[in-house]
Amino acid sequence: MAVSFGIASKPLPKDEFVRWVSNAEAAGFDLVCTGDSPALLRDQYVALTLLALNTSTCKIGSFITNPVSRHPTITAGASSTLNELSNGRFRIGISTGDSGLLNLGLKRSTLARLEEYVLTMQQLWRESEAPYRGGTARLVWTDQAVPIYLAAGGPKALELAGRIADGVYITLGLTPSAIDGALLHLEKGAKQSGRTLDDLDIWWHVRANIDDDYDTSVRGCLSALGGIAHHTFQAGVEGKFLPKEFQAPIAELARRYDSRTHTFISDDGGLNPNEQLVVDLGLQDFLSHNFAMVGTPSDWISRAGELEKLGVNQLAFAAVVPDLNAFIHQVGQDVIPHLG
């Protein structure tokens, strides 16, 4: 069995952050990332600098920024700098935006703006300048291009990723129909630029928790499950391979989701509003099975085997878990050695 894992977590205080990224690399995670949500989290690029300087072999990246809160020259320049610091291990992850924009009072980007942003960054690296939103953007100090990965959760976004990106984080879930459908849309986009799926680095973006007790692992993952459902379905459920019986409750979750507590985990034994929402709408079993890796180490190993047969061999976890280092240790000790 050959399945690879990536992990992303929030920028923590310096010593805690350095500890977890070092532990993740040592545990065997192939990709280690941190997120971008300025109103909720410490600065992404400061954290990414620590990540670059405190790892040496794993790929590293942004998981995930957006095309609205920073000019493309700034993102391209920061990415090139981080690629230098990490000896070519950096990749920039971009999507239309979620809590990183909503908590700034801004709207999510359109796919058209996302495409413009990505193409501008790529042209800046090639030619040192590019037209951008009525002006001319410049980046004259580097031509060091960085792989761009799009997070994609709908047919049009997947086709865009296939057409212009170097890699993709697929957020459509892990039902067989979602896996097949996502790959078909990704392939369609790739063909438009004369490429195949083999030209793309494909990761499946899911949530995760592990415990010796299955139910405890699911409870610790509720906040993460609400977050990925909101991100994937806030623009609608149409065309996203969602079983009919879950379309109404998922749409209700997306409508009622509280972005102010995005990825927060209750530490008082109760449930925060988003965690409670997942439970009240009866979504915890569906989401935990199809949008996460949960359960015991043996559950993980069994599920990884099932997914590999369906064409999924790279899983990137947004690790919103009660104890990050315990999670890393258990996955590294009890799961990764069994995955080939």
C-alpha positions as CSV (number, residue, x, y, z in Angstrom):
1,M,0.0,0.0,0.0
2,A,1.5,3.4,-1.0
3,V,-0.5,6.3,0.5
4,S,1.1,9.6,1.5
5,F,-0.1,12.0,4.1
6,G,0.2,15.8,4.3
7,I,-0.7,17.9,7.3
8,A,-1.7,21.5,7.9
9,S,-2.3,23.3,11.2
10,K,-2.6,26.9,12.3
11,P,0.3,29.2,13.1
12,L,0.9,28.6,16.8
13,P,3.3,30.5,19.2
14,K,6.9,30.0,18.0
15,D,8.1,27.2,20.3
16,E,4.8,25.2,19.8
17,F,4.9,25.7,16.1
18,V,8.5,24.7,15.7
19,R,7.8,21.6,17.8
20,W,4.9,20.4,15.7
21,V,6.4,21.0,12.3
22,S,9.6,19.2,13.3
23,N,7.5,16.3,14.7
24,A,5.4,16.1,11.6
25,E,8.5,15.8,9.3
26,A,10.1,13.2,11.7
27,A,6.8,11.2,11.8
28,G,6.9,10.8,8.0
29,F,4.4,13.4,6.7
30,D,5.4,14.2,3.1
31,L,3.8,17.6,3.1
32,V,3.6,20.1,6.0
33,C,1.6,23.3,5.7
34,T,0.1,26.2,7.6
35,G,-3.0,28.3,7.0
36,D,-3.9,31.9,6.2
37,S,-6.7,33.6,8.1
38,P,-5.4,36.9,9.4
39,A,-8.3,37.8,11.7
40,L,-8.2,34.4,13.5
41,L,-4.5,33.3,13.2
42,R,-1.0,34.5,13.5
43,D,0.6,35.7,10.3
44,Q,1.0,33.0,7.6
45,Y,4.3,34.2,6.1
46,V,6.1,34.5,9.5
47,A,4.9,31.0,10.3
48,L,6.0,29.7,6.9
49,T,9.5,31.1,7.4
50,L,9.7,29.1,10.6
51,L,8.4,26.1,8.8
52,A,11.0,26.5,6.0
53,L,13.9,26.9,8.6
54,N,12.8,24.0,10.9
55,T,12.3,21.3,8.3
56,S,14.6,19.9,5.7
57,T,13.1,17.1,3.6
58,C,9.3,17.4,3.4
59,K,7.4,19.6,1.0
60,I,6.0,22.7,2.7
61,G,3.3,25.2,1.7
62,S,0.4,27.6,2.3
63,F,-2.8,25.8,3.1
64,I,-4.5,28.0,1.9
65,T,-4.4,31.7,0.9
66,N,-6.7,33.6,-1.4
67,P,-6.4,36.1,-4.4
68,V,-8.0,39.1,-2.6
69,S,-6.2,40.0,0.6
70,R,-2.7,40.4,-1.1
71,H,-1.5,41.7,-4.4
72,P,-0.1,38.9,-6.7
73,T,3.4,40.5,-6.7
74,I,3.4,40.2,-2.9
75,T,2.3,36.6,-3.0
76,A,4.7,35.7,-5.8
77,G,7.6,37.4,-4.1
78,A,6.9,35.8,-0.7
79,S,6.6,32.4,-2.4
80,S,9.9,32.7,-4.2
81,T,11.6,33.8,-1.0
82,L,10.2,30.8,0.9
83,N,11.3,28.5,-2.0
84,E,14.8,29.8,-1.6
85,L,14.7,29.3,2.2
86,S,13.4,25.8,1.8
87,N,15.7,24.8,-1.1
88,G,12.9,24.3,-3.5
89,R,10.4,22.6,-1.2
90,F,7.7,25.3,-1.2
91,R,4.3,25.4,-3.0
92,I,1.6,28.0,-2.7
93,G,-2.0,26.9,-2.1
94,I,-4.8,29.2,-3.3
95,S,-8.6,29.1,-3.3
96,T,-11.4,31.5,-3.6
97,G,-11.3,32.2,0.1
98,D,-13.2,31.4,3.3
99,S,-12.6,32.6,6.8
100,G,-9.5,34.5,5.7
101,L,-11.8,36.9,3.7
102,L,-15.1,36.6,5.5
103,N,-13.6,37.9,8.8
104,L,-12.1,40.8,6.9
105,G,-15.6,41.8,5.7
106,L,-14.7,40.8,2.2
107,K,-16.4,38.4,-0.3
108,R,-15.0,35.3,-1.7
109,S,-13.2,35.6,-5.0
110,T,-14.8,34.6,-8.2
111,L,-13.2,31.8,-10.2
112,A,-12.4,34.4,-12.9
113,R,-10.5,36.5,-10.4
114,L,-8.7,33.5,-9.1
115,E,-7.6,32.5,-12.6
116,E,-6.4,36.1,-13.3
117,Y,-4.4,36.1,-10.1
118,V,-2.7,32.7,-10.8
119,L,-1.9,33.7,-14.4
120,T,-0.5,37.0,-13.2
121,M,1.8,35.3,-10.8
122,Q,3.0,32.8,-13.4
123,Q,3.6,35.7,-15.9
124,L,5.5,37.7,-13.3
125,W,7.9,34.8,-12.8
126,R,8.3,34.3,-16.6
127,E,8.5,37.9,-17.7
128,S,9.0,40.2,-14.6
129,E,5.8,42.1,-15.3
130,A,2.2,41.4,-16.1
131,P,-1.0,43.4,-16.6
132,Y,-3.2,43.3,-13.5
133,R,-6.6,44.9,-12.9
134,G,-5.9,47.9,-15.2
135,G,-2.3,48.4,-14.2
136,T,1.1,46.8,-14.6
137,A,2.4,44.5,-11.9
138,R,6.2,44.0,-11.6
139,L,8.5,41.5,-9.9
140,V,12.0,42.1,-11.1
141,W,14.2,40.4,-8.5
142,T,13.4,36.8,-9.2
143,D,12.3,34.4,-11.9
144,Q,12.0,31.5,-9.5
145,A,8.6,30.1,-10.2
146,V,6.8,28.2,-7.4
147,P,4.3,25.4,-7.9
148,I,0.7,26.7,-7.5
149,Y,-1.9,24.4,-6.1
150,L,-5.6,25.2,-6.3
151,A,-8.1,24.0,-3.6
152,A,-11.1,23.0,-5.7
153,G,-14.5,21.8,-4.6
154,G,-16.7,22.2,-7.6
155,P,-16.7,21.2,-11.3
156,K,-15.6,24.6,-12.6
157,A,-12.9,25.0,-10.0
158,L,-11.5,21.5,-10.8
159,E,-11.4,22.2,-14.5
160,L,-9.6,25.5,-13.7
161,A,-7.1,23.6,-11.6
162,G,-6.6,21.1,-14.4
163,R,-6.0,23.8,-16.9
164,I,-3.6,26.2,-15.1
165,A,-2.3,24.8,-11.8
166,D,0.6,22.6,-10.9
167,G,-1.3,20.7,-8.3
168,V,-4.7,20.5,-6.6
169,Y,-6.3,20.0,-3.2
170,I,-9.6,18.4,-3.9
171,T,-12.3,19.2,-1.3
172,L,-15.3,17.3,-2.7
173,G,-15.0,14.4,-0.3
174,L,-14.3,10.7,-0.6
175,T,-17.5,9.1,-1.8
176,P,-16.8,6.9,-4.9
177,S,-18.9,9.2,-7.1
178,A,-17.1,12.3,-5.8
179,I,-13.7,10.8,-6.5
180,D,-14.6,9.7,-10.0
181,G,-16.3,13.0,-10.8
182,A,-13.5,15.1,-9.5
183,L,-10.9,13.3,-11.6
184,L,-13.1,13.6,-14.7
185,H,-13.4,17.4,-14.3
186,L,-9.7,17.7,-13.5
187,E,-8.8,15.7,-16.6
188,K,-11.2,17.8,-18.7
189,G,-9.4,20.9,-17.6
190,A,-5.9,19.4,-18.1
191,K,-6.8,18.4,-21.7
192,Q,-7.6,22.1,-22.4
193,S,-4.0,22.9,-21.9
194,G,-2.6,19.8,-23.6
195,R,-1.9,18.0,-20.3
196,T,-3.0,14.8,-18.6
197,L,-3.7,13.9,-14.9
198,D,-0.1,12.7,-14.7
199,D,1.0,16.3,-15.1
200,L,-0.7,17.3,-11.8
201,D,0.1,16.6,-8.2
202,I,-3.2,15.5,-6.8
203,W,-4.1,15.7,-3.1
204,W,-7.4,15.1,-1.4
205,H,-8.1,17.7,1.2
206,V,-9.8,16.1,4.2
207,R,-10.0,16.5,8.0
208,A,-8.7,14.0,10.5
209,N,-8.5,12.7,14.0
210,I,-7.2,9.5,15.5
211,D,-7.9,7.8,18.9
212,D,-8.1,4.4,20.4
213,D,-11.9,4.9,20.5
214,Y,-13.7,5.6,17.2
215,D,-16.5,7.8,18.7
216,T,-13.9,10.0,20.6
217,S,-12.0,10.5,17.3
218,V,-15.2,11.7,15.6
219,R,-16.2,14.1,18.5
220,G,-12.7,15.7,18.3
221,C,-13.2,16.3,14.6
222,L,-16.6,18.0,14.6
223,S,-15.3,21.5,14.3
224,A,-13.1,20.5,11.4
225,L,-16.0,18.7,9.7
226,G,-18.2,21.8,9.9
227,G,-15.4,23.8,8.4
228,I,-14.8,21.7,5.4
229,A,-18.5,21.3,4.7
230,H,-18.9,25.1,4.8
231,H,-15.9,25.7,2.6
232,T,-17.0,23.2,0.0
233,F,-20.7,23.9,-0.1
234,Q,-21.2,27.6,0.8
235,A,-21.6,28.4,-2.9
236,G,-24.1,25.6,-3.3
237,V,-24.4,21.9,-3.6
238,E,-25.2,21.6,-7.3
239,G,-22.8,19.4,-9.3
240,K,-20.8,18.4,-6.2
241,F,-21.7,14.7,-6.1
242,L,-23.5,15.1,-2.8
243,P,-26.1,12.3,-2.1
244,K,-29.6,13.7,-2.3
245,E,-30.5,13.0,1.3
246,F,-27.7,15.2,2.5
247,Q,-28.2,18.2,0.2
248,A,-30.7,20.0,2.4
249,P,-28.8,19.6,5.8
250,I,-25.5,20.5,4.2
251,A,-27.0,23.6,2.6
252,E,-28.4,24.5,6.0
253,L,-25.0,24.0,7.6
254,A,-23.4,26.3,5.1
255,R,-26.1,28.9,5.7
256,R,-25.8,28.9,9.5
257,Y,-22.0,28.4,9.8
258,D,-20.2,30.8,12.2
259,S,-17.0,31.9,10.5
260,R,-15.9,33.6,13.8
261,T,-15.3,30.2,15.3
262,H,-13.9,28.6,12.2
263,T,-11.6,25.6,13.3
264,F,-12.1,26.4,17.0
265,I,-12.4,23.4,19.3
266,S,-14.3,23.6,22.5
267,D,-12.0,23.0,25.5
268,D,-14.7,23.0,28.2
269,G,-16.3,19.6,27.4
270,G,-19.2,21.2,25.5
271,L,-19.7,21.9,21.8
272,N,-19.1,25.3,20.1
273,P,-21.8,26.5,17.7
274,N,-20.3,24.9,14.6
275,E,-19.7,21.6,16.3
276,Q,-23.3,21.6,17.6
277,L,-24.5,22.4,14.2
278,V,-22.9,19.3,12.7
279,V,-24.6,17.2,15.4
280,D,-28.0,18.9,15.2
281,L,-28.2,18.4,11.5
282,G,-27.3,14.7,11.8
283,L,-24.2,15.1,9.6
284,Q,-21.4,13.7,11.8
285,D,-21.5,10.2,10.4
286,F,-21.7,11.2,6.8
287,L,-19.0,13.9,7.1
288,S,-16.6,11.9,9.2
289,H,-16.7,9.0,6.8
290,N,-16.5,11.0,3.5
291,F,-14.6,14.1,4.5
292,A,-12.2,12.8,7.0
293,M,-9.9,10.1,8.2
294,V,-11.1,9.1,11.7
295,G,-11.1,6.2,14.1
296,T,-8.4,3.9,15.5
297,P,-5.1,3.2,13.7
298,S,-6.5,0.0,12.3
299,D,-9.5,2.0,11.0
300,W,-7.1,4.4,9.3
301,I,-5.0,1.6,7.7
302,S,-8.2,-0.1,6.4
303,R,-9.6,3.1,5.0
304,A,-6.3,4.0,3.3
305,G,-6.4,0.7,1.5
306,E,-10.0,1.3,0.4
307,L,-9.2,4.8,-0.9
308,E,-6.1,3.6,-2.8
309,K,-8.2,1.2,-4.7
310,L,-10.4,4.2,-5.7
311,G,-7.5,6.2,-7.0
312,V,-6.7,8.2,-3.9
313,N,-3.1,8.0,-2.7
314,Q,-2.3,11.4,-1.3
315,L,-4.3,12.8,1.6
316,A,-3.7,16.3,3.0
317,F,-5.2,16.8,6.5
318,A,-6.3,20.1,8.0
319,A,-5.5,18.9,11.5
320,V,-8.0,20.6,13.7
321,V,-7.6,18.2,16.6
322,P,-7.6,18.4,20.5
323,D,-3.8,17.5,20.8
324,L,-1.8,18.1,17.7
325,N,1.4,16.5,18.8
326,A,-0.3,13.4,20.1
327,F,-2.1,13.2,16.7
328,I,1.2,13.4,14.8
329,H,2.9,10.9,17.1
330,Q,0.1,8.3,16.8
331,V,-0.3,8.6,13.0
332,G,3.5,8.5,12.6
333,Q,3.9,5.5,14.9
334,D,0.8,3.4,14.2
335,V,-0.3,4.2,10.7
336,I,2.4,5.6,8.3
337,P,4.8,2.6,8.7
338,H,2.0,0.4,7.4
339,L,1.4,2.4,4.2
340,G,4.4,1.5,2.2
